[in-house]
Amino acid sequence: MRLDIILKSWGLLTCVVVLLVLYISSNIPSGDVRDPHIVKSKTNIIVKTKPSENTGLSSRFSQNIPIDDPKIPRSDQRIKSFSNPSIPEAHRLVFLKVHKTGSSTVQNIFLRFGLSRNLTFVLAHDKHSLTESGYSNVISFQNSLSEKNIVPHPTGKQYDIMCCHVIYNKRNFTRMLPADMKYIGITRQPIKRLESAFRFFKLFPGVNLTDFAASPFRYDKEKNSMANNRMAFEFGFPLRLFPNSGIQLDGLVIKQEVNDYLDELMNDYCLIMINERLDESAVLLKRILGWQLKDIFYQKQMVSKEEPRRFSSNDVDKLNAFLYLDFALYERAVEEFNKKVLREGEDFVEEVAHFRKINERVTNYCKSESMSTMSFEASPWSSSFVISKHDCYLYARKETPFIQDIRKMMYGHLNN
């Protein structure tokens, strides 16, 4: 009798163990043995956006558990980054395109976004008798927006996006553009920007860089040149603050006026992007504007294969005084940028790592000869999306023909 009970108990225990093993094995993600991130078919490439090992993401996201799974406590669900209903997708946008700061790369993001949503752009005249700059992609090199230097918006429309070169002036911008515009800018380390400008615009080709650093005003006499604090000029700093203004101001007065103007700029702009931190800038842009991950992919534009001339460390020390406005702008922009990053929390670093990895995969796909599409599954920071070769075409589209494509779409013809 006792033996019978023991046998029955042993049989029951065996059943429990078998059921437990089956349950555990059924919850192990399968994936492709050769590459757990990619599943190939005849028509497309599906990328499983498993978090990178160095991002610190919870392992549950590698098991394709839905982000809103009721089994996960609400306080532990990461949904803020891409589906926050309190941040509607922004369509009214100003991007201040600043020369030699990587702004052509970022402008491409805004051009693609507006094109995909049939938005109305602020465009320069391309008709010879009307253009101020002589370029269809530049509103003005020296002036702010005016009725004369931009094409009137189509009948029944309002301007949505402004992302061509022009000088910022708050009064003119608020007078010419809708009141609900969000303002975005970009800056770059001033010495690096100056070296890039020297190469691109072929500034002072016969002048030794050390000689220029020792006496910049001997060679650069223009207030609005591409060398003299150009970032500050395009951000609309008062001309009296520039080093060759001819107006004698006390050093403390200049410092106070610069700080006051910077306070105003930081209040006007919801984000000033940093060239040296472009991936972080793109993710901040996405979060602030309520965009999707697919909206912010980029491929670098206007990158020269020619190495620019470099200033020596002694030259840089001398140029600090010449570029004091650009340095003040850049340092304040970095300070505000760092504050924004800190406010985003720990998952911001994880999203940047994820974005960098996916952007690289997209770039490699665009370089490949494959004509299939590339599909990405949902991640903690984005819904699922598909990349096609047409997307690749737009990523690489140069700004002038891209803007002319948009012009024809908006007005039905060129020569406006």
Secondary structure by P-SEA (a helix, b strand, c coil): caaaaaaaaaaaaaaaaaaaaaaaaaaccccccccccccccccbbbbccccccccccccccccccccccccccccccccccccccccccccbbbbbcccccaaaaaaaaaaaaaaaacccccccccccccccccccccccccccccccccccccccccccccccbbbbbaaaaaacccccbbbbbcccaaaaaaaaaaaaacccccccaaaaaaccccccccccccccaaaaaaacccccccccccccccaaaaaaaaaaaaaaaaaaccccccccaaaaaaaaaaaaacccccccccccccccccccccccaaaaaaacccaaaaaaaaaaaaaaaaaaaaaaccaaaaaaaaaaaaaaaaaaaaaccccbbbbbccccccccccccaaaaaaaaccaaaaaaaaaaaacccccc
